[in-house]
Amino acid sequence: MEEESKDVMDRIWERTLELFIKIHDCPENSEHFDSLVHWLNEDPAHLEAFNELGQIWIATGLALAREIGQPLSELERDQPPLMMH
């Protein structure tokens, strides 16, 4: 049972990454956005994974900005706290 749950989550994360990368690489392609919206509406777990990926993306950007010495006060001000696992 636990292995089945892990497989489902792995597939959700693979699809989340696939859609995120497609939109990132070709933001002008409306078919990618349509696919994403349809997929997100299929299951609350899809939206949860996509939101978590967004938080990871933001955290990565902030960490990189810190690494190169960019001021972060404006970037961090309106960000929700990062999820901790």
C-alpha positions, 0 to 999 in steps of 0.5 A: 500500500505504501509503495503504491502511494509512493508511485502515485506521488512520483507520477504526480511530481513527474507530471508537475515538473513536466508541465512547469518546464513546458510553461517556463520554456514556452510561456507563449504556448497557450496549450501548455497553460490549458493542459496545466489548468485541466490537470490541476483541476483533476485532483487536489494533489496535483494543485498541492504538488504544483504549489509546493514546486512553486515554493521550491522555485521561489526558495531557490531563487532567493538562495541564489540571490543571497549567494551572489549578494543581491539585496533581498528585502523586496523579494522576501517581503511578500513571500509566505513562509516556506513549507517545512517537511 
